[in-house]
Amino acid sequence: MDEFGVIETFFADRANRRDDVAVGIGDDGAVVVPPCGHHLVVTADLLVADRHFPAGTDPYAVGVKTMAVNLSDLAAMGAEPAWATLTLSLPEVDERWLDGFSRGLFDQARDFGVQLIGGDTVKGPLAVGLQLLGWVPAGEALLRRGAAAGDRIFVTGTLGDAGLGLRCRQGRVSLPDADEDYARRRLDRPTARVAVGMALRGIAKAAIDLSDGLAADLGHVLAASGVGAHVELARLPLSPTYRRHFALAGGWDTVVGNGDDYELCFTVSPRDCAAVTEARLGCVVTEIGEITSGAGLVMTDEAGQIFVPAAAGFEHFRDDG
Amino acid sequence: MDEFGVIETFFADRANRRDDVAVGIGDDGAVVVPPCGHHLVVTADLLVADRHFPAGTDPYAVGVKTMAVNLSDLAAMGAEPAWATLTLSLPEVDERWLDGFSRGLFDQARDFGVQLIGGDTVKGPLAVGLQLLGWVPAGEALLRRGAAAGDRIFVTGTLGDAGLGLRCRQGRVSLPDADEDYARRRLDRPTARVAVGMALRGIAKAAIDLSDGLAADLGHVLAASGVGAHVELARLPLSPTYRRHFALAGGWDTVVGNGDDYELCFTVSPRDCAAVTEARLGCVVTEIGEITSGAGLVMTDEAGQIFVPAAAGFEHFRDDG
C-alpha cells in the first residue's frame, strides 16, 4: 500500500463531514470557511514513540491521546475545535497499527466535532504530529497572562491519576485490577475539557491545561501574569483510587509534579466565583488556592508547612522525561 | 538548554510580527484574526532526516526548504501565506543546527510575510513538520479538480534542475562548479511561486505544485478533474544548465519524473490564455500541452512518438524515494 492508499483507506474520515470544509483531504491544501467575528485558535503537538508513548502502546490509545492533547490545548483557550491536520511518520505500512490509530483518532475527533482536513504521511521513525484549529468569539480567548492578585485558583476533575497510571505501566507499582484499569485509562485516554473551557469564557481570567503537572503549568500562568500563588495541598482533588494508593502513587509529588492529567487550571475574580459550579461547567471543579502579589508558587501541606515538590514537571529534553 | 530556552532563543521570530496575530508563541495555542470574506487554506508537510534530506544537510537549507515546500502548496492554491506552526523533533539540543535551521526558516518566512505562531519541540529522531495557514478571497482557491478538455497546460520556471541537483549530491554526476552550484541550489532552495499563484486566481482552472514530478503531479490534476492530457516534451522548459548536461541529468525521465522543482503546473481555458504572460505573473511561464477528453497523460517526444517515463515520481513508502 502506498501513501495515497494509506490516506484513502485510513484517513478519509467519511463519518465526520463539516459544512464549513470546502476542500478536505486530497488537494495541495485544505480550504475551510471561517466564521466572521471570531478569532482562530491554533495548536500543534508532536508525540514521538518511546518518548511520549512506548512504541508498543495500543495504537487506538495513541490515536485517542494525539487528538486529546490538542483538544486540551484548545480547551485551555476556551476555543471550539473545528479542523485538524495530521503529520504522521511511520517505519512501514502496518495496517493493524494504522487501523487502530485512525479509529482512536476519529472516535475522539467525532466526539468533539473535529474533521481531519489534511496532512502528510511519510516513511520514518514512528511519530505523530497533530495541528488543531478552533474558534473563539473575537477577544474571548482564555490566556495564561490574565491572572491578578486575589483571583481564586480552580482545577477540574482530579489530579495525579495519570501519574499513578504511568507508574503502573512502568511496572513500578501493582494495584488491584479495577484500580490499575482506572489509572491507566486516565493516562491513555484523557478527557479534554472542551465544554468547560468554552463555558469559562468571560469568567476565567487566566487558564492552562495540566500537561506538565500543576506546579509547572500553574508556574507558566504566574510567569505570564507577573503574579504569585498560594496553593493548599489539602484542597487538591484526588480520586478515590489515588487516595487508596496515595503512598505507592508518589503522594503529593505525583499530584503536583506529574503531567498528563489534562485537567484545566484557571483563575477567577472573587466576584465571579459564584459562576464556577459543577452544574454550569458540567464537571467537578475545586478551588485550590489564591493568586498573590508575590513571586512564584507557594504550596503548603496539611500542617501549614511549605511543601517543595521533588519533581518539576515534564521537560522534553530531559532524559527521564 | 531546555525546550523553553530553545523556543525563546531560536524560534521567537522577533523580526516578523504581523498585526493580525493576537497571541503568538507562548500560550496553549496561538490566536489570530482572520479576514472576513476569505477562506482559510491549510497545508502540512513533514520532512524526515535521511528520507527527505540527508541528516548532514546544511541546516540553513533544511530551514529554507521546510518553509518553501509549504509555501509552494499555498501557491498552488492561489493563497496568500500568513501563519505557521512548527513541530520539531531533535535528537539533542544542537545549537549550531538550531541556529542555521531557524535562520533559514525565518529568512524564507520573512520573504513571504509569514509569522511563526506556535508549535512543539521535542526530543526524538530528526524530523521537521510545518503547518502553514493562508487566505484566499471566498471561492477563489485554485483546485486540482477544475481542468476541462481544451484547457491549455502551463508550467512556471524550468523543470529537471532539482533532479540534476539530486544526482550531484548523490555523487552520481560531477559538473563544472557553476553548474553544480546552480542545480544544487535549485534542489535545496526552491522558489515558491506564491505571487504567481495569487495572480492566477480567476485565470487558472486547475493548479498543482510540482513536488513529485510533472508526470505524477499532472496525473493528480487529471484524476481529480476526470480528464486526460497531451504534453509535448519538446515544449518543456529547461534551464541552460540542464540542456548542457541533458544526458548526464537523466534526460526526459528526470524532467518529467523527478520531484522537488516546486514549480506550478496549471490549466487555462483558451479564451483566457492571453492573460498568461511573464509580465503579469512575474515569472517565466511556458505552455506545454493541452487537456483532452481522454483518460490519463500522453507524452510525445520530438519525433511524435509516445514517451513512457522510467520513473513515476516520488512515493513516500517506496525505498528509493
Interface residues (C-beta under 8 A of the other chain):
Chain A: M1 D2 E3 V6 A22 V23 G26 D27 D28 G29 A30 V31 V32 V33 P34 C36 G37 H38 H39 L40 V41 V42 T43 A44 D45 L46 L47 V48 A49 R51 H52 D73 L74 A76 M77 A79 W83 T85 L86 T87 L88 S89 E92 V93 I117 G118 G119 D120 T121 V122 K123 G124 P125 A127 G129 Q131 L133 G134 V136 A138 A141 L143 R144 R145 A207 I208 D209 A224 E315 H316 F317 R318 G321
Chain B: M1 D2 E3 V6 A22 V23 G26 D27 D28 G29 A30 V31 V32 V33 P34 C36 G37 H38 H39 L40 V41 V42 T43 A44 D45 L46 L47 V48 R51 H52 D73 L74 A76 M77 A79 W83 T85 L86 T87 L88 S89 E92 V93 I117 G118 G119 D120 T121 V122 K123 G124 P125 A127 G129 Q131 L133 G134 V136 A138 A141 L143 R144 R145 A207 I208 D209 A224 E315 H316 F317 R318 G321
